[in-house]
Amino acid sequence: MAGITGMGTTFNLPNYAGELFAITPDDTPLLSAIGGLTGGGQTTSTEFEWSTYDLRDPAQRTKTEGATAPTAEERVRGNVRNVCQIHQEKVSVSYTKQAAVGQMATPQSAPFNSVNGSNAVTNELDWQTAQALKSVALDVNWSFINGSYVNPTTNATARQTRGLLQAITTNRIARGTSVSGATSATDTITATAHGLSVGNKIVFTAIGAMAGVVPGRIYYVVTVTDANNFKISSTSGGAAITVGTATGIAFTKPWATALTTDHVNDMLQLAYDNGGISEQETATLLSNSVQKRAITKAFASAYGQYRETSRNVGGVNMTTIVTDFGTLNLMMDRHMPQDTIAAVSLEQLMPVFLNIPGKGVFFDEPLAKTGASDERQLYGEIGLKYGLERAHAVQTGLVI
């Protein structure tokens, strides 16, 4: 949900009497779990690196009695890099807004009138700062899953950390039909011979400069103009979204086949055969709500009388599920694309922070006075270390 842009005043931040509840969810299970497992790491550069290596394939390597030492073998290391992405937020609240804690919103339009009741927020600046902190945590969690890597050669372009789904290149299973190179104008998306029908669900994997569209969410085809053009809505049969002009759009028309235990185990086998999900305490299936229901249904009658149990990993409570490759954690994360599941070796993941001298890895500081308001900023540079990418696996384009 979008907020206001600019200074918080009594007109654009009215108070409300009664209990206070969050309108939008704010949990970050992946970030919380890997932070809890490792405590995070630090770097002294905007780019950080870690090493990978392979051992040789095992065999019955015999030697004769009294033989000289065999020819030396070296295990060659590889290097993997990622970058710290800047997360910066500003909070600005007017003096009047901070003082007028008794001024409440009423059913009438502005200006607002005082009414009986107590304001749930008595320190607006602190409350807005706390919500900005939650927003940054959500952004970090989203980027750790979906981030697209950018390491620019100048400061004119922002650094972007590589997320887990982009990092996994070896163990990938693609279902459904993927389309790339699409464009958009106003409310119409153009993709040559798209093959879509009204009512089809699609998931965008790249949106370019499109507005009002979030990668990974479900969208519905509401109009098919011709073989190359269609319109989408966020609800079935809803109004077409104005997406604006964009290029570089990609989307997936998901698979029509229901998820089975074999489909899940195929993915898990890829990760296991390449050295992943061996530590049972941290081997994890990562999914959104749609695929969580599909996984539960697929495993409901598998392995005898199936029952979910729970496990605490890095301070995050997760259910567990019995598979051919052990008892895995099942983590639901709202930031996972809704057509995707992943097998994740959590012990390989770590948030990495650039430590700002005299300030820390993520800090809140006041900004210079420019008028009748208080302003603060939150700042941190954070990237994802994902270990050996072959220790993870991903399956995309699943039925939604």
C-alpha positions as CSV (number, residue, x, y, z in Angstrom):
1,M,0.0,0.0,0.0
2,A,1.4,3.4,-1.0
3,G,1.9,6.1,1.6
4,I,2.3,9.8,1.3
5,T,5.3,11.5,-0.1
6,G,6.8,14.4,1.7
7,M,6.3,15.9,5.1
8,G,3.9,14.4,7.6
9,T,1.3,17.0,8.7
10,T,-2.0,17.1,10.5
11,F,-3.9,17.0,7.2
12,N,-2.1,14.0,5.5
13,L,-1.5,12.1,8.8
14,P,-4.8,12.2,10.7
15,N,-5.0,10.5,14.1
16,Y,-7.4,7.7,14.9
17,A,-8.9,6.7,18.2
18,G,-9.0,3.2,19.4
19,E,-6.9,0.1,18.8
20,L,-4.1,0.2,16.3
21,F,-3.5,-2.5,13.8
22,A,-1.2,-2.8,10.8
23,I,-3.0,-2.6,7.4
24,T,-0.3,-4.5,5.6
25,P,1.7,-7.5,6.7
26,D,5.3,-6.9,7.8
27,D,7.0,-10.3,8.4
28,T,10.3,-11.1,6.9
29,P,10.9,-14.8,7.6
30,L,13.9,-15.4,5.3
31,L,15.8,-12.4,6.5
32,S,15.0,-13.2,10.1
33,A,16.1,-16.8,9.9
34,I,19.4,-16.3,8.1
35,G,20.2,-13.4,10.3
36,G,19.4,-15.5,13.4
37,L,21.6,-18.4,12.1
38,T,24.6,-16.3,11.3
39,G,24.3,-13.0,13.0
40,G,25.2,-11.4,9.6
41,G,28.6,-10.6,8.1
42,Q,30.5,-7.4,7.4
43,T,32.5,-6.2,4.4
44,T,34.9,-3.3,3.8
45,S,33.9,-2.8,0.2
46,T,30.6,-2.3,-1.7
47,E,31.4,-5.6,-3.4
48,F,32.1,-8.8,-1.5
49,E,33.4,-12.2,-2.5
50,W,33.4,-15.8,-1.3
51,S,35.1,-19.0,-2.6
52,T,33.6,-22.2,-3.9
53,Y,35.4,-25.4,-4.9
54,D,34.6,-29.0,-6.0
55,L,36.0,-32.2,-4.7
56,R,36.7,-35.0,-7.2
57,D,34.2,-37.7,-7.8
58,P,34.8,-40.6,-5.3
59,A,36.1,-44.0,-6.6
60,Q,37.9,-47.1,-5.3
61,R,41.3,-45.6,-5.7
62,T,43.8,-48.4,-5.0
63,K,47.5,-48.2,-4.2
64,T,50.1,-50.9,-4.0
65,E,52.2,-51.6,-1.0
66,G,55.4,-49.6,-0.8
67,A,54.4,-47.4,-3.8
68,T,55.7,-43.9,-4.0
69,A,53.2,-41.0,-3.4
70,P,50.9,-40.4,-6.3
71,T,50.9,-37.3,-8.5
72,A,49.6,-34.3,-6.5
73,E,46.1,-33.1,-7.2
74,E,44.9,-29.6,-6.5
75,R,41.3,-28.5,-5.9
76,V,40.7,-25.4,-7.8
77,R,38.7,-22.7,-6.2
78,G,36.1,-20.5,-7.8
79,N,34.9,-17.1,-6.7
80,V,31.4,-15.6,-6.4
81,R,30.6,-12.0,-5.9
82,N,27.7,-9.9,-4.9
83,V,27.2,-6.2,-3.9
84,C,25.7,-4.3,-1.0
85,Q,22.6,-2.4,-2.0
86,I,21.8,1.0,-0.4
87,H,18.6,1.2,1.6
88,Q,17.8,4.7,2.6
89,E,14.5,6.2,3.9
90,K,13.6,9.7,5.1
91,V,11.0,10.6,7.8
92,S,9.7,14.1,8.1
93,V,7.0,15.3,10.6
94,S,5.9,18.9,11.2
95,Y,6.1,20.4,14.7
96,T,2.3,20.9,14.6
97,K,1.7,17.2,13.8
98,Q,3.9,16.1,16.7
99,A,2.1,18.4,19.1
100,A,-1.5,17.8,18.0
101,V,-1.8,14.3,19.5
102,G,-5.4,15.0,20.6
103,Q,-6.6,16.0,17.1
104,M,-8.5,13.1,15.7
105,A,-10.0,12.1,12.3
106,T,-13.8,12.2,12.1
107,P,-16.2,11.1,9.4
108,Q,-16.2,14.7,8.1
109,S,-13.7,16.0,5.6
110,A,-10.6,18.0,6.6
111,P,-10.0,20.1,8.6
112,F,-10.3,17.4,11.2
113,N,-12.0,17.9,14.6
114,S,-11.2,16.7,18.0
115,V,-13.4,13.8,19.3
116,N,-13.5,11.8,22.5
117,G,-11.0,8.9,22.7
118,S,-7.3,8.3,23.0
119,N,-4.8,8.5,20.2
120,A,-3.0,5.1,19.7
121,V,0.1,7.0,18.5
122,T,1.4,9.7,20.9
123,N,4.9,10.2,19.4
124,E,4.4,10.6,15.7
125,L,8.1,10.9,14.8
126,D,9.1,7.7,16.6
127,W,6.1,5.9,15.1
128,Q,6.9,7.0,11.6
129,T,10.6,6.0,12.1
130,A,9.6,2.5,13.3
131,Q,7.4,2.0,10.2
132,A,10.2,3.2,8.0
133,L,12.5,0.6,9.6
134,K,9.9,-2.1,9.0
135,S,9.6,-1.0,5.3
136,V,13.4,-1.3,4.9
137,A,13.3,-4.8,6.4
138,L,10.6,-5.8,3.9
139,D,12.7,-4.3,1.0
140,V,15.8,-6.3,2.1
141,N,13.8,-9.5,2.4
142,W,12.2,-9.0,-1.0
143,S,15.6,-8.2,-2.6
144,F,17.2,-11.3,-1.0
145,I,14.6,-13.4,-2.8
146,N,13.9,-11.5,-6.0
147,G,16.8,-9.1,-6.4
148,S,18.3,-8.6,-9.9
149,Y,22.1,-8.0,-9.9
150,V,23.6,-4.7,-10.9
151,N,27.2,-3.7,-10.2
152,P,27.5,-0.4,-12.0
153,T,30.8,1.2,-13.2
154,T,29.8,4.7,-12.0
155,N,27.9,6.2,-9.1
156,A,25.2,7.3,-11.5
157,T,23.5,3.9,-11.3
158,A,22.4,2.2,-8.0
159,R,23.9,-1.1,-6.9
160,Q,21.5,-4.0,-6.7
161,T,22.2,-7.2,-4.8
162,R,21.6,-10.5,-6.5
163,G,18.7,-12.4,-5.0
164,L,18.5,-16.1,-4.3
165,L,16.2,-16.9,-7.3
166,Q,18.5,-15.2,-9.8
167,A,21.6,-16.8,-8.2
168,I,20.3,-20.4,-8.7
169,T,21.5,-21.3,-12.2
170,T,22.3,-25.0,-12.0
171,N,19.3,-26.6,-10.3
172,R,16.3,-25.1,-12.2
173,I,13.1,-26.7,-13.3
174,A,10.9,-24.5,-15.6
175,R,7.2,-25.4,-15.9
176,G,4.6,-23.5,-17.9
177,T,5.3,-21.2,-20.8
178,S,7.7,-18.3,-20.6
179,V,7.5,-15.2,-22.8
180,S,10.1,-12.5,-23.0
181,G,10.6,-9.3,-25.1
182,A,7.1,-8.0,-24.5
183,T,6.2,-4.3,-24.5
184,S,3.4,-2.2,-23.2
185,A,1.5,1.1,-23.9
186,T,-1.3,2.6,-21.8
187,D,-3.2,-0.5,-20.7
188,T,-2.2,-3.0,-23.4
189,I,0.7,-5.5,-23.4
190,T,2.1,-6.6,-26.7
191,A,3.7,-10.1,-27.0
192,T,3.9,-11.7,-30.4
193,A,1.6,-14.9,-30.6
194,H,1.1,-14.8,-26.8
195,G,-1.4,-17.7,-26.9
196,L,-3.4,-16.3,-23.9
197,S,-7.2,-16.4,-23.4
198,V,-9.5,-14.3,-21.2
199,G,-9.3,-15.7,-17.7
200,N,-5.8,-17.0,-17.9
201,K,-3.5,-16.3,-15.0
202,I,0.1,-15.0,-15.6
203,V,3.0,-14.1,-13.4
204,F,5.5,-11.4,-14.5
205,T,9.2,-12.1,-14.1
206,A,10.4,-8.7,-15.5
207,I,8.3,-5.5,-15.7
208,G,10.7,-2.9,-17.2
209,A,9.1,0.5,-16.5
210,M,5.5,-0.8,-16.1
211,A,3.5,0.8,-13.4
212,G,1.0,-0.9,-11.0
213,V,2.5,-4.3,-11.5
214,V,4.6,-6.4,-9.0
215,P,6.8,-9.2,-10.2
216,G,5.8,-12.6,-8.8
217,R,2.1,-11.8,-8.2
218,I,-0.9,-13.3,-10.0
219,Y,-2.5,-11.2,-12.7
220,Y,-5.6,-12.1,-14.9
221,V,-6.0,-11.7,-18.6
222,V,-9.2,-9.6,-18.9
223,T,-9.1,-8.7,-22.6
224,V,-7.5,-10.3,-25.6
225,T,-7.5,-7.7,-28.4
226,D,-5.8,-10.0,-30.9
227,A,-3.0,-12.7,-31.2
228,N,-0.4,-10.2,-30.1
229,N,-2.2,-7.8,-27.6
230,F,-3.9,-8.3,-24.3
231,K,-4.9,-6.5,-21.1
232,I,-4.5,-7.6,-17.5
233,S,-6.2,-7.0,-14.1
234,S,-5.2,-7.7,-10.5
235,T,-8.6,-9.5,-10.0
236,S,-10.5,-11.9,-12.1
237,G,-12.8,-10.0,-14.4
238,G,-11.6,-6.6,-13.0
239,A,-10.8,-3.4,-14.7
240,A,-7.7,-3.3,-16.9
241,I,-4.6,-1.9,-15.2
242,T,-3.0,1.2,-16.7
243,V,0.6,-0.1,-17.0
244,G,2.2,2.7,-19.1
245,T,4.9,2.5,-21.7
246,A,7.6,-0.1,-21.1
247,T,10.0,-2.6,-22.8
248,G,11.8,-5.7,-21.6
249,I,8.7,-7.3,-20.1
250,A,8.7,-11.0,-19.4
251,F,6.0,-13.2,-18.0
252,T,5.0,-16.9,-17.4
253,K,1.8,-18.6,-18.2
254,P,1.9,-21.2,-15.5
255,W,1.6,-25.0,-15.8
256,A,-1.9,-26.6,-15.7
257,T,-0.7,-29.8,-13.9
258,A,-1.3,-30.1,-10.2
259,L,1.8,-30.3,-8.0
260,T,2.7,-33.8,-6.9
261,T,5.3,-35.2,-4.5
262,D,7.3,-36.3,-7.5
263,H,7.5,-32.8,-8.8
264,V,8.8,-31.6,-5.4
265,N,11.2,-34.5,-5.0
266,D,12.6,-33.9,-8.5
267,M,13.7,-30.5,-7.4
268,L,15.0,-31.7,-4.0
269,Q,17.0,-34.4,-5.8
270,L,18.8,-31.8,-7.9
271,A,19.8,-29.9,-4.8
272,Y,20.8,-33.0,-2.9
273,D,22.9,-34.5,-5.8
274,N,24.8,-31.2,-6.0
275,G,25.6,-31.0,-2.3
276,G,22.6,-29.1,-0.9
277,I,19.9,-29.7,1.7
278,S,22.2,-32.1,3.6
279,E,21.9,-30.3,7.0
280,Q,18.4,-31.4,8.0
281,E,17.9,-28.6,10.5
282,T,18.4,-25.9,7.8
283,A,17.1,-27.7,4.7
284,T,14.1,-25.6,3.7
285,L,11.3,-25.5,1.2
286,L,10.5,-21.8,0.5
287,S,7.1,-20.9,-1.0
288,N,4.3,-18.4,-1.2
289,S,0.7,-19.0,0.0
290,V,-0.5,-20.6,-3.3
291,Q,2.3,-23.2,-3.4
292,K,2.1,-23.8,0.4
293,R,-1.4,-25.1,-0.2
294,A,-0.3,-27.1,-3.2
295,I,2.6,-28.7,-1.2
296,T,0.3,-29.6,1.7
297,K,-2.2,-31.2,-0.6
298,A,0.5,-33.1,-2.5
299,F,2.0,-34.6,0.7
300,A,-1.3,-35.1,2.6
301,S,-1.4,-38.8,1.9
302,A,2.3,-39.4,1.4
303,Y,4.6,-41.3,3.7
304,G,1.8,-42.8,5.8
305,Q,-0.4,-40.6,7.9
306,Y,1.2,-37.2,7.2
307,R,1.2,-34.6,10.0
308,E,3.0,-31.3,10.0
309,T,5.3,-30.6,13.0
310,S,7.3,-27.5,13.8
311,R,10.9,-26.5,14.1
312,N,12.6,-23.3,15.2
313,V,15.4,-22.2,12.9
314,G,17.3,-19.0,13.6
315,G,14.5,-17.8,15.9
316,V,11.8,-18.4,13.2
317,N,9.1,-21.0,13.8
318,M,8.5,-23.2,10.7
319,T,6.4,-26.3,10.0
320,T,8.2,-29.3,8.7
321,I,7.4,-31.8,6.0
322,V,8.7,-35.4,5.4
323,T,10.1,-35.9,1.9
324,D,12.3,-38.5,0.2
325,F,15.2,-36.3,1.1
326,G,14.6,-35.9,4.8
327,T,12.4,-33.8,7.0
328,L,12.5,-30.2,5.5
329,N,11.4,-26.9,7.0
330,L,8.5,-25.4,5.1
331,M,8.8,-21.6,5.1
332,M,6.1,-19.4,3.8
333,D,7.3,-16.0,2.6
334,R,4.9,-13.5,1.0
335,H,7.7,-12.2,-1.2
336,M,8.2,-15.5,-3.1
337,P,6.7,-15.5,-6.6
338,Q,3.3,-17.3,-6.5
339,D,4.3,-19.8,-9.2
340,T,7.6,-20.7,-7.6
341,I,9.0,-23.0,-4.9
342,A,12.7,-23.3,-3.9
343,A,14.8,-25.7,-2.0
344,V,17.1,-23.6,0.2
345,S,20.1,-24.6,2.3
346,L,19.7,-21.9,4.9
347,E,23.1,-22.4,6.4
348,Q,24.7,-21.1,3.2
349,L,22.9,-17.8,3.4
350,M,24.1,-14.7,5.2
351,P,23.2,-11.0,5.1
352,V,26.4,-8.9,4.6
353,F,26.6,-5.3,5.8
354,L,29.0,-2.4,4.9
355,N,30.0,-0.9,8.3
356,I,29.8,2.9,8.1
357,P,32.6,4.4,10.4
358,G,31.2,5.8,13.6
359,K,27.6,4.9,12.7
360,G,27.3,1.2,12.2
361,V,25.7,-1.2,9.7
362,F,22.2,0.2,9.8
363,F,21.5,3.5,11.6
364,D,19.0,6.2,12.3
365,E,20.3,9.8,12.4
366,P,18.7,13.3,12.5
367,L,19.0,15.5,9.4
368,A,19.9,19.2,9.3
369,K,17.1,21.6,10.2
370,T,15.5,23.4,7.3
371,G,12.1,24.5,8.7
372,A,9.4,23.8,11.3
373,S,9.8,20.0,11.3
374,D,12.0,17.2,12.4
375,E,13.6,15.0,9.8
376,R,15.5,11.7,10.2
377,Q,17.0,9.2,7.8
378,L,17.6,5.5,8.0
379,Y,20.6,4.2,6.2
380,G,22.3,0.8,5.5
381,E,24.1,-1.0,2.8
382,I,23.2,-4.7,2.7
383,G,23.8,-7.6,0.4
384,L,23.2,-11.4,0.2
385,K,25.9,-14.0,0.5
386,Y,24.2,-17.2,-0.9
387,G,27.0,-19.6,-0.6
388,L,27.2,-22.4,-3.3
389,E,24.4,-21.8,-5.7
390,R,24.2,-25.5,-6.5
391,A,23.2,-26.1,-2.9
392,H,19.8,-24.6,-3.7
393,A,17.2,-25.4,-6.3
394,V,14.2,-23.7,-7.8
395,Q,11.0,-24.7,-9.7
396,T,9.1,-22.0,-11.6
397,G,5.9,-21.8,-13.6
398,L,3.8,-24.0,-11.3
399,V,0.0,-24.0,-11.4
400,I,-1.6,-21.1,-9.6
